[in-house]
Structure formats: structure tokens, C-alpha cells
Amino acid sequence: MKSTTCRGANGQFLEEYHSPVMAEIAAEERGGDLSPVQCPKCGYWHLRKETIRRQCMFCTDSALFLKDIYATREEAQRTADHLRKEKRIQVYPYKCKHGSGWHLTKKMKT
């Protein structure tokens, strides 16, 4: 059933499931990399694309967690655009000083 309140990043209404089991079955039927997630807005279950996060073994954030690493500037920029749109967080890509790829920062680089 289509949601009447929740939309995906593309603006389309999301499918909603009334239990995690129903959502898991739907994810398996669709194949690929979808997983169920309970929506804090409507309380129903939606499917979202799973992303595999890679971490840089050299760089840490201010809380000393390993930073996520992106293979290309374009991949980092897509993630930054998504965070800005979905979470209203402004971040910017920058090249890892160890040559591992690209990171995101809240500080605008000039």
C-alpha cells in the first residue's frame, strides 16, 4: 500500500508495510539491496536501499571515530547532496591527505 504521508528522495510516495515481517518479505521479493526500516514519522515500515560504508583507516572525526571514505569526488558530492536534502546538514567533499579517497567536512574549504 502506498503511504499518504511519506515520500522518498524522488518525491514519490513510499510503499508502507504494517509489520517488519511483511516488509522483509517484500524486500526479498524485490531482490537487490533493500532492507526494512520503521518510519519515525508514520510508524509503518518502508524499504530503503542499503549502502555499504567504507572507512578510512587513517582519519578520524572529532569524536575519534573512523571517517567514511568515498572513492571519487562525485560519490562524496552525491552523499553531501543527499545529507543536505534529507537531513538538512551542509557538508563539503575534500581529498583525504593520505590519498585514500574523499571525505566530507562541515567546514567549507576555500
DSSP file (Angstrom, degrees, kcal/mol; ACC not computed):
  #  RESIDUE AA STRUCTURE BP1 BP2  ACC     N-H-->O    O-->H-N    N-H-->O    O-->H-N    TCO  KAPPA ALPHA  PHI   PSI    X-CA   Y-CA   Z-CA
    1    1 A M              0   0    0      0, 0.0    15,-3.4     0, 0.0     2,-0.3   0.000 360.0 360.0 360.0 140.4    0.0    0.0    0.0
    2    2 A K  E     -A   15   0A   0     13,-0.2    13,-0.2     1,-0.1    12,-0.1  -0.574 360.0-117.7 -79.8 140.4    1.3    3.5   -0.8
    3    3 A S  E     -     0   0A   0     11,-3.5    -1,-0.1    -2,-0.3    10,-0.1  -0.381  11.7-156.1 -69.6 152.5    1.9    5.9    2.1
    4    4 A T  E    S+     0   0A   0     -2,-0.1    -1,-0.1     9,-0.1     3,-0.1   0.406  92.4  31.5-105.5  -2.6   -0.1    9.1    2.2
    5    5 A T  E    S+     0   0A   0      1,-0.1     2,-0.5     9,-0.1    -2,-0.0   0.667 103.2  71.7-123.4 -29.7    2.5   10.9    4.3
    6    6 A C  E     -     0   0A   0      8,-0.2     8,-2.5    33,-0.0     2,-0.3  -0.812  53.3-175.2-107.0 129.8    6.0    9.6    3.5
    7    7 A R  E     -A   13   0A   0     -2,-0.5     6,-0.2     6,-0.3     5,-0.1  -0.885  18.8-128.6-118.5 150.2    7.8   10.4    0.3
    8    8 A G    >   -     0   0    0      4,-2.9     3,-2.0    -2,-0.3    -1,-0.0  -0.198  43.5 -85.3 -83.1-177.8   11.2    9.1   -0.9
    9    9 A A  T 3  S+     0   0    0      1,-0.3    -1,-0.1     2,-0.1    -2,-0.0   0.757 129.3  57.6 -61.5 -25.7   14.1   11.2   -2.2
   10   10 A N  T 3  S-     0   0    0      2,-0.1    -1,-0.3     1,-0.0     3,-0.1   0.427 118.0-110.9 -86.5   1.6   12.4   11.2   -5.7
   11   11 A G  S <  S+     0   0    0     -3,-2.0     2,-0.2     1,-0.3    -2,-0.1   0.335  76.6 129.7  88.2  -7.9    9.2   12.8   -4.3
   12   12 A Q        -     0   0    0      1,-0.1    -4,-2.9    -5,-0.1    -1,-0.3  -0.509  68.2-102.0 -79.6 147.3    7.2    9.6   -4.9
   13   13 A F  E     -A    7   0A   0     -6,-0.2    -6,-0.3    -2,-0.2     2,-0.1  -0.479  42.1-122.5 -66.5 139.5    5.0    8.2   -2.0
   14   14 A L  E     -     0   0A   0     -8,-2.5   -11,-3.5    -2,-0.2     2,-0.2  -0.447  19.7-107.2 -81.7 153.7    6.7    5.2   -0.4
   15   15 A E  E     -A    2   0A   0    -13,-0.2     2,-0.4    -2,-0.1    32,-0.3  -0.597  38.4-151.4 -71.1 141.9    5.3    1.7    0.0
   16   16 A E        -     0   0    0    -15,-3.4     2,-0.4    -2,-0.2    30,-0.2  -0.952   9.8-163.3-122.1 144.3    4.3    1.1    3.6
   17   17 A Y  B     -B   45   0B   0     28,-2.4    28,-2.9    -2,-0.4     6,-0.0  -0.946  18.2-141.5-125.4 144.2    4.1   -2.2    5.4
   18   18 A H  S    S+     0   0    0     -2,-0.4    -1,-0.1    26,-0.2     3,-0.1   0.488  83.6  25.0 -88.2  -3.4    2.3   -2.9    8.6
   19   19 A S  S  > S-     0   0    0     26,-0.1     4,-2.0     1,-0.1     5,-0.2  -0.988  75.9-117.2-152.9 157.6    4.9   -5.2   10.1
   20   20 A P  H  > S+     0   0    0      0, 0.0     4,-2.4     0, 0.0     5,-0.2   0.833 115.4  57.0 -65.2 -30.1    8.6   -5.9    9.8
   21   21 A V  H  > S+     0   0    0      2,-0.2     4,-2.3     1,-0.2     5,-0.2   0.933 107.0  47.1 -65.8 -45.5    7.9   -9.4    8.5
   22   22 A M  H  > S+     0   0    0      1,-0.2     4,-2.2     2,-0.2    -1,-0.2   0.899 113.6  48.9 -62.0 -40.3    5.8   -8.0    5.7
   23   23 A A  H  X S+     0   0    0     -4,-2.0     4,-2.3     2,-0.2    -2,-0.2   0.891 110.1  51.0 -66.6 -39.5    8.5   -5.5    4.8
   24   24 A E  H  X S+     0   0    0     -4,-2.4     4,-2.3     2,-0.2    -2,-0.2   0.901 109.8  50.0 -64.7 -41.3   11.2   -8.2    4.9
   25   25 A I  H  X S+     0   0    0     -4,-2.3     4,-2.4     1,-0.2    -2,-0.2   0.927 111.2  48.9 -62.6 -45.1    9.1  -10.4    2.5
   26   26 A A  H  X S+     0   0    0     -4,-2.2     4,-2.0     1,-0.2    -2,-0.2   0.889 109.9  51.9 -62.5 -39.2    8.7   -7.5    0.2
   27   27 A A  H  X S+     0   0    0     -4,-2.3     4,-1.2     1,-0.2     7,-0.3   0.910 110.9  47.5 -64.1 -42.1   12.4   -6.8    0.3
   28   28 A E  H  < S+     0   0    0     -4,-2.3    -2,-0.2     1,-0.2    -1,-0.2   0.887 110.7  51.8 -66.2 -39.3   13.3  -10.4   -0.6
   29   29 A E  H  < S+     0   0    0     -4,-2.4    -1,-0.2     1,-0.2    -2,-0.2   0.871 111.5  46.8 -65.2 -36.9   10.7  -10.4   -3.4
   30   30 A R  H  < S-     0   0    0     -4,-2.0    -1,-0.2    -5,-0.2    -2,-0.2   0.712  98.4-160.4 -78.1 -19.9   12.2   -7.3   -4.9
   31   31 A G     <  +     0   0    0     -4,-1.2     3,-0.4    -5,-0.2     2,-0.2  -0.104  45.8  79.1  67.9-173.3   15.8   -8.6   -4.5
   32   32 A G  S    S-     0   0    0      1,-0.2    -1,-0.1    -4,-0.1     2,-0.1  -0.459 103.1 -35.2  78.6-145.6   18.8   -6.3   -4.6
   33   33 A D  S    S+     0   0    0     -2,-0.2    17,-4.0    -3,-0.1     2,-0.3  -0.344  85.4 132.1-118.6  49.4   19.9   -4.3   -1.6
   34   34 A L  E     -C   49   0B   0     -3,-0.4    15,-0.2    -7,-0.3    -3,-0.1  -0.789  27.7-178.0-102.7 145.3   16.7   -3.2    0.2
   35   35 A S  E     -C   48   0B   0     13,-2.5    13,-2.4    -2,-0.3     2,-0.1  -0.992  29.5-105.6-139.9 149.6   16.1   -3.5    3.9
   36   36 A P  E     -C   47   0B   0      0, 0.0     2,-0.3     0, 0.0    11,-0.2  -0.433  35.0-179.8 -72.8 145.1   13.1   -2.7    6.1
   37   37 A V  E     -C   46   0B   0      9,-2.4     9,-2.6    -2,-0.1     2,-0.4  -0.984  27.6-124.4-144.7 135.0   13.2    0.3    8.3
   38   38 A Q  E     -C   45   0B   0     -2,-0.3     7,-0.2     7,-0.2     6,-0.1  -0.671  29.2-129.6 -81.8 130.2   10.5    1.6   10.7
   39   39 A C     >  -     0   0    0      5,-3.1     4,-1.8    -2,-0.4    -1,-0.0  -0.646   9.5-156.2 -83.6 126.2    9.5    5.2   10.0
   40   40 A P  T  4 S+     0   0    0      0, 0.0    -1,-0.1     0, 0.0    -2,-0.0   0.724  92.8  55.4 -71.1 -19.5    9.5    7.6   12.9
   41   41 A K  T  4 S+     0   0    0      3,-0.1    -3,-0.0     1,-0.1    -2,-0.0   0.938 127.4  10.1 -79.0 -49.2    7.0    9.8   11.1
   42   42 A C  T  4 S-     0   0    0      2,-0.2     3,-0.1   -39,-0.0    -1,-0.1   0.629  89.8-128.1-108.4 -17.1    4.2    7.3   10.3
   43   43 A G  S  < S+     0   0    0     -4,-1.8     2,-0.1     1,-0.3    -5,-0.0   0.288  72.5 111.6  86.3 -11.6    5.2    4.3   12.4
   44   44 A Y  S    S-     0   0    0     -6,-0.1    -5,-3.1     1,-0.1     2,-0.4  -0.240  72.7 -99.8 -83.9-179.8    4.8    1.9    9.4
   45   45 A W  E     -BC  17  38B   0    -28,-2.9   -28,-2.4    -7,-0.2     2,-0.3  -0.856  37.1-179.4-105.7 138.2    7.7    0.1    7.7
   46   46 A H  E     - C   0  37B   0     -9,-2.6    -9,-2.4    -2,-0.4     2,-0.4  -0.786  26.7-114.9-123.0 169.6    9.3    1.2    4.5
   47   47 A L  E     - C   0  36B   0    -32,-0.3     2,-0.3    -2,-0.3   -32,-0.1  -0.886  31.6-176.7-105.9 140.8   12.1   -0.2    2.4
   48   48 A R  E     - C   0  35B   0    -13,-2.4   -13,-2.5    -2,-0.4     2,-0.3  -0.968  32.2-101.3-134.8 154.6   15.4    1.6    1.9
   49   49 A K  E     - C   0  34B   0     -2,-0.3     2,-0.3   -15,-0.2   -15,-0.2  -0.546  35.6-130.4 -73.4 131.1   18.5    0.9   -0.1
   50   50 A E        -     0   0    0    -17,-4.0     2,-0.4    -2,-0.3   -17,-0.1  -0.640  21.5-159.0 -80.3 138.5   21.3   -0.5    1.9
   51   51 A T        -     0   0    0     -2,-0.3     2,-0.7     2,-0.0     0, 0.0  -0.955  13.8-133.1-119.1 140.7   24.6    1.2    1.4
   52   52 A I        -     0   0    0     -2,-0.4     2,-0.4     2,-0.0    -2,-0.0  -0.819  23.3-149.3 -92.4 119.2   28.0   -0.2    2.2
   53   53 A R        -     0   0    0     -2,-0.7     2,-0.4    15,-0.0    17,-0.1  -0.741   7.1-159.7 -92.0 133.0   30.1    2.2    4.1
   54   54 A R        -     0   0    0     15,-0.5    15,-2.3    -2,-0.4     2,-0.4  -0.872   9.1-151.7-106.8 146.1   33.8    2.2    3.8
   55   55 A Q  E     -D   68   0C   0     -2,-0.4     2,-0.3    13,-0.3    13,-0.2  -0.934  15.6-120.5-122.3 143.6   36.0    3.8    6.4
   56   56 A C  E     -     0   0C   0     11,-3.0    11,-0.3    -2,-0.4    45,-0.0  -0.623  14.0-150.4 -77.3 132.5   39.4    5.4    6.1
   57   57 A M  E    S+     0   0C   0     -2,-0.3    -1,-0.1     1,-0.2     3,-0.1   0.474  92.6  44.5 -83.3  -1.2   42.0    3.6    8.3
   58   58 A F  E    S+     0   0C   0      9,-0.1     2,-0.4     1,-0.1    -1,-0.2   0.683 100.8  66.7-112.9 -26.5   44.0    6.8    8.8
   59   59 A C  E     -     0   0C   0      8,-0.2     8,-2.4    39,-0.0     2,-0.3  -0.821  53.2-175.1-112.2 139.3   41.5    9.6    9.5
   60   60 A T  E     -D   66   0C   0     -2,-0.4     6,-0.2     6,-0.3     2,-0.1  -0.891  20.6-125.4-125.0 157.5   39.2   10.2   12.5
   61   61 A D    >   -     0   0    0      4,-2.4     3,-2.0    -2,-0.3     6,-0.1  -0.200  48.7 -80.3 -87.3-172.8   36.5   12.7   13.2
   62   62 A S  T 3  S+     0   0    0      1,-0.3    -1,-0.0     2,-0.1    -2,-0.0   0.724 133.9  52.0 -65.8 -20.8   36.3   15.0   16.3
   63   63 A A  T 3  S-     0   0    0      2,-0.1    -1,-0.3     3,-0.0     3,-0.1   0.307 120.1-111.2 -94.9   8.0   34.9   12.1   18.4
   64   64 A L  S <  S+     0   0    0     -3,-2.0     2,-0.3     1,-0.3    -2,-0.1   0.689  71.0 141.1  69.1  23.1   37.8    9.8   17.2
   65   65 A F        -     0   0    0      1,-0.1    -4,-2.4     0, 0.0    -1,-0.3  -0.685  63.6 -96.2 -85.7 148.3   35.5    7.6   15.0
   66   66 A L  E     -D   60   0C   0     -2,-0.3    -6,-0.3    -6,-0.2     2,-0.2  -0.419  44.3-118.7 -62.7 137.9   37.0    6.5   11.7
   67   67 A K  E     -     0   0C   0     -8,-2.4   -11,-3.0   -11,-0.3    -8,-0.2  -0.501  23.4-110.1 -78.9 146.8   35.8    8.8    8.9
   68   68 A D  E     -D   55   0C   0    -13,-0.2     2,-0.4    -2,-0.2    36,-0.3  -0.463  34.4-149.4 -67.5 147.9   33.8    7.4    6.0
   69   69 A I        -     0   0    0    -15,-2.3   -15,-0.5    -2,-0.1     2,-0.4  -0.968   7.1-157.5-125.5 140.7   35.7    7.4    2.7
   70   70 A Y  B     -E  102   0D   0     32,-2.5    32,-2.4    -2,-0.4     6,-0.1  -0.941  17.2-138.0-118.8 139.5   34.4    7.8   -0.8
   71   71 A A  S    S+     0   0    0     -2,-0.4     2,-0.3    30,-0.2    -1,-0.1   0.843  85.0  22.4 -66.7 -35.5   36.2    6.6   -3.9
   72   72 A T  S  > S-     0   0    0      1,-0.1     4,-2.0    30,-0.1     5,-0.2  -0.885  75.0-117.9-131.6 161.0   35.5    9.7   -6.0
   73   73 A R  H  > S+     0   0    0     -2,-0.3     4,-2.7     1,-0.2     5,-0.2   0.880 116.3  56.8 -61.4 -37.7   34.7   13.3   -5.5
   74   74 A E  H  > S+     0   0    0      2,-0.2     4,-2.4     1,-0.2    -1,-0.2   0.898 105.8  48.8 -63.1 -41.5   31.4   12.7   -7.3
   75   75 A E  H  > S+     0   0    0      2,-0.2     4,-1.9     1,-0.2    -1,-0.2   0.917 113.0  47.7 -63.9 -43.1   30.4    9.9   -4.9
   76   76 A A  H  X S+     0   0    0     -4,-2.0     4,-2.4     1,-0.2    -2,-0.2   0.899 111.8  50.6 -63.7 -40.5   31.2   12.2   -1.9
   77   77 A Q  H  X S+     0   0    0     -4,-2.7     4,-2.8     2,-0.2    -2,-0.2   0.890 107.7  52.7 -66.4 -39.5   29.2   15.1   -3.5
   78   78 A R  H  X S+     0   0    0     -4,-2.4     4,-2.2     2,-0.2    -1,-0.2   0.911 111.2  47.3 -60.6 -41.8   26.2   12.8   -4.1
   79   79 A T  H  X S+     0   0    0     -4,-1.9     4,-2.6     2,-0.2    -2,-0.2   0.913 111.8  50.3 -65.3 -42.4   26.3   11.9   -0.4
   80   80 A A  H  X S+     0   0    0     -4,-2.4     4,-2.3     2,-0.2    11,-0.2   0.915 110.8  49.4 -61.2 -43.5   26.7   15.6    0.6
   81   81 A D  H  X S+     0   0    0     -4,-2.8     4,-2.2     1,-0.2    -1,-0.2   0.901 111.2  49.7 -62.6 -41.3   23.7   16.5   -1.6
   82   82 A H  H  X S+     0   0    0     -4,-2.2     4,-3.3     2,-0.2     5,-0.5   0.924 110.9  48.8 -63.6 -45.1   21.6   13.7    0.0
   83   83 A L  H  X>S+     0   0    0     -4,-2.6     4,-1.7     1,-0.2     6,-1.6   0.883 111.7  49.8 -62.7 -38.4   22.5   14.8    3.5
   84   84 A R  H  <5S+     0   0    0     -4,-2.3     4,-0.5     4,-0.3    -1,-0.2   0.916 118.1  39.0 -65.8 -42.7   21.6   18.4    2.7
   85   85 A K  H  <5S+     0   0    0     -4,-2.2    -2,-0.2    -5,-0.2    -3,-0.2   0.934 127.7  29.8 -74.1 -47.7   18.3   17.4    1.2
   86   86 A E  H  <5S+     0   0    0     -4,-3.3    -3,-0.2    -5,-0.2    -2,-0.2   0.861 136.3  21.3 -85.1 -37.6   17.2   14.7    3.6
   87   87 A K  T  <5S-     0   0    0     -4,-1.7    -3,-0.2    -5,-0.5    -2,-0.1   0.459  93.8-124.9-112.4  -4.7   18.9   15.8    6.9
   88   88 A R      < +     0   0    0     -5,-0.6     2,-0.5    -4,-0.5    -4,-0.3   0.880  62.3 142.2  58.2  40.2   19.4   19.5    6.3
   89   89 A I        -     0   0    0     -6,-1.6     2,-0.7    -9,-0.1    -1,-0.2  -0.957  44.5-144.4-112.6 126.5   23.2   19.1    7.0
   90   90 A Q        +     0   0    0     -2,-0.5     2,-0.3    -3,-0.1    -9,-0.1  -0.821  32.0 158.8 -94.5 114.3   25.6   21.1    5.0
   91   91 A V        -     0   0    0     -2,-0.7    15,-0.2   -11,-0.2    -7,-0.1  -0.917  24.6-148.7-132.4 160.7   28.9   19.2    4.3
   92   92 A Y  E     -F  105   0D   0     13,-2.9    13,-2.3    -2,-0.3     2,-0.2  -0.974  18.2-118.6-132.2 140.9   31.6   19.5    1.6
   93   93 A P  E     +F  104   0D   0      0, 0.0     2,-0.3     0, 0.0    11,-0.2  -0.498  33.4 174.1 -76.6 148.2   33.9   16.9    0.0
   94   94 A Y  E     -F  103   0D   0      9,-2.0     9,-2.8    -2,-0.2     2,-0.2  -0.985  35.9 -97.4-150.1 153.5   37.6   17.2    0.4
   95   95 A K  E     -F  102   0D   0     -2,-0.3     7,-0.2     7,-0.2     2,-0.2  -0.476  40.4-113.5 -72.8 134.5   40.6   15.0   -0.7
   96   96 A C    >   -     0   0    0      5,-2.8     3,-1.7    -2,-0.2     5,-0.2  -0.487  17.4-137.5 -65.9 133.0   42.0   12.6    2.0
   97   97 A K  T 3  S+     0   0    0      1,-0.3    -1,-0.1    -2,-0.2    -2,-0.1   0.638 104.0  56.9 -70.2 -12.3   45.5   13.7    2.9
   98   98 A H  T 3  S-     0   0    0      3,-0.1    -1,-0.3     0, 0.0    -2,-0.1   0.381 114.9-115.4 -97.1   2.5   46.6   10.1    2.9
   99   99 A G  S <  S+     0   0    0     -3,-1.7    -2,-0.1     2,-0.2     3,-0.1   0.673  78.5 126.9  76.3  17.4   45.4    9.6   -0.7
  100  100 A S  S    S-     0   0    0      1,-0.2     2,-0.3     0, 0.0    -3,-0.1   0.656  77.6 -88.8 -81.9 -15.7   42.7    7.1    0.3
  101  101 A G        -     0   0    0     -5,-0.2    -5,-2.8   -32,-0.1     2,-0.3  -0.983  66.1 -30.5 146.8-135.2   39.8    8.9   -1.4
  102  102 A W  E     -EF  70  95D   0    -32,-2.4   -32,-2.5    -2,-0.3    -7,-0.2  -0.944  43.9-168.7-128.5 144.4   37.4   11.7   -0.4
  103  103 A H  E     - F   0  94D   0     -9,-2.8    -9,-2.0    -2,-0.3     2,-0.4  -0.675  20.8-120.5-117.5 175.5   35.9   12.7    3.0
  104  104 A L  E     - F   0  93D   0    -36,-0.3     2,-0.3   -11,-0.2   -36,-0.1  -0.953  27.4-177.2-118.1 143.4   33.1   15.1    4.0
  105  105 A T  E     - F   0  92D   0    -13,-2.3   -13,-2.9    -2,-0.4     4,-0.1  -0.964  32.8-138.7-135.7 154.3   33.5   18.0    6.3
  106  106 A K  S    S+     0   0    0     -2,-0.3     2,-0.5   -15,-0.2    -1,-0.1   0.636  84.8  88.2 -82.2 -15.2   31.2   20.6    7.8
  107  107 A K  S    S-     0   0    0    -15,-0.1     2,-0.4     1,-0.0   -15,-0.1  -0.723  83.4-124.9 -88.5 129.0   33.8   23.3    7.2
  108  108 A M        -     0   0    0     -2,-0.5     2,-0.4   -17,-0.1    -2,-0.1  -0.582  23.2-140.1 -72.7 125.4   33.8   25.0    3.8
  109  109 A K              0   0    0     -2,-0.4    -1,-0.0   -16,-0.2    -4,-0.0  -0.704 360.0 360.0 -87.9 136.3   37.1   24.7    2.1
  110  110 A T              0   0    0     -2,-0.4    -1,-0.1     0, 0.0    -2,-0.0   0.418 360.0 360.0-107.1 360.0   38.3   27.7    0.2
